[in-house]
Amino acid sequence: MLFKDEHEHSLLPKCFLMAAIIITSLIAGTLMFMDESSLPYWLKPYAINGNFARQVLLMFCMLFYGSRLFITVFVYLKRKMAWSEILLVSGLMCFVIFVLVKVGGNSDQPVGVLDYFSTLLYLVGSWMNTYSEYTRYIWKKQDKNKGRLYTKGLFKYSMHINYFGDVVLFTGFALITHRLSLLFIPSIMALNFIFIIIPRLDDYLAKKYSEEFKEYAGRTKKFIPGIY
């Protein structure tokens, strides 16, 4: 992921990303809710048969994520998105979403307390990501704030609270599957943010905002509010 002062719509790459997410959601929904006998023969081996309530919950998480991603990509995200980035993100996110739904949807465990807690994590993480992006978007639209660094709202508590929100929501998503091994997904996501994406973004912001960024970085946690 490259951070440059290139504010282009990148409409076609963004449409490709959303199309990939929509197709993945349709396939997963078909495998969960269509009667196995009605599936095409080549899809029958991949049929998802588990607790119906859990499947509904997973479907909600998948569709809700897709809706949020649509708003983020087409409304809040102003920078250029290259095809190389889009192809990588599309492949990874479609794989992650499908694996979570496939594994979780095959679980026979009834929905219980762990799932309520997991759903709360998912919703809190979604709120942190979307609300932080929204407040920054509104602030940036004001002429008086052009060329300034946004440090208010949830960004007072973490320089990259939107990324932290992603990790929280996918932790909740993974827990809903009842497979603790799938916690490797938010774990790898967190490592990617901490060691790859955030350092690159910080370098870009330091060059763009200079002393304003230096002062902000000196008083604000980088990723996890109150911790790191």
KAFENZI-V783624 format. One line per field, one symbol per residue. ss: DSSP state (~ for helix, > for strand, _ for the rest). phi: phi as a letter, one per 40 degrees, with the letter a starting at -180 (. if undefined). burial: + if it has 16 or more other ideal C-beta (glycine too) atoms within 10 Angstrom, else -. A space follows every 50 residues. Layout:
ss: ???
phi: ???
burial: ???
This chain:
ss: __________~~~~~~~~~~~~~~~~~~~~~~~__~~~__~~~~______ _~~~~~~~~~~~~~~~~~~~~~~~~~______~~~~~~~~~~~~~~~~~~ ~~~~~_______~~~~~~~~~~~~~~~~~~~~~~~~~~~~__~~~_____ __~~~~____~~~~~~~~~~~~~~~~___~~~~~~~~~~~~~~~~~~~~~ ~~~~~~~~~_~~~~~~~~~_________
phi: .bbbcbcbcfccccccdcccccccccccccccbcddcccddcbdcbdbba cccccccccdcccccccccdccccbccbccbccccccccccccccccccc cccccccccccaddccccccddcccccdccccccccccccccdcbdgbcc bbfccccacbccccccccccccdccccgbcccccccccccccccbbccdc ccccccccbfcccdccccbbccbcdgba
burial: --+------+--++-++--++--++-++++++--------------++-+ +--++-+++-++--++-++--++--++--+++---+--++--++-+++++ +++++++---+---+--++-++--++-+++-++--++-+---------+- +-+++--+++++++++++++++++++++---+--++--++--++---+-- ++-++---+---+--++--+++++----
